[in-house]
Amino acid sequence: MIGKIIVFKGSPRKNGYSTKLVEQVVSGAKAAGAKVITYDLNDDGIKGCQGCFYCRAHEGCATKDYLQTMYGEIASCDGIVASFPIYFAGINGQSKRWMDRLYPMVNADFSPRYPGKKVVAVYAQGNPDKEMFKNVAESTNSLIKALGWELLGSLLIYGSAVPDYKIPQDLLDKAYEAGKRLVQ
């Protein structure tokens, strides 16, 4: 069986830290035989949640934009990889906009519509204190779990304020292995 992985890249930096870690997760998933579909959350064609409640009575979202196809892709995927750059003590706007658009992933009673998806979350922060924004990752990971999804990995690169784009090999190895686990 070939697994399908959906990737949501939250960083505007095409070669940034979180993007490089996501690519390493994807490499592991592909090595395990996954088909990969990628969404760039920095795309200009993404609108925020309109709060219209269309999704309470229907599948998907009434907003017709770049993310419209993601609902069907998420419903049929095995795993999800998402990156969440941390800007000013919270996930960046691109990632937050995507998280808001996940409202159709829960029913009116807030039970998960598509439980059981495996997820690898990738975080990047400039602050060299890895504990500084621990609550940001915990909060985001809590939402992932509230969707009924299984968090297989929560990877953090920290101290990235000076962009030399060097990632420790042990973290790259963890990312690769997390990608393989998404398909198993």
ABEGO torsion letter per residue (X at the ends): XBBBBBBBBABABAABAAAAAAAAAAAAAAAAGBBBBBBBAABAABBBBAGAGAAAABBEBABBBAAAAAAAAAAABABBBBBBBBBGGBBBAAAAAAAAAAAAABBAAGBBABBGBBBBBBBBBABABAAAAAAAAAAAAAAAAAAGBBBABBBBBBGAABBAGBBBAAAAAAAAAAAAAAAX
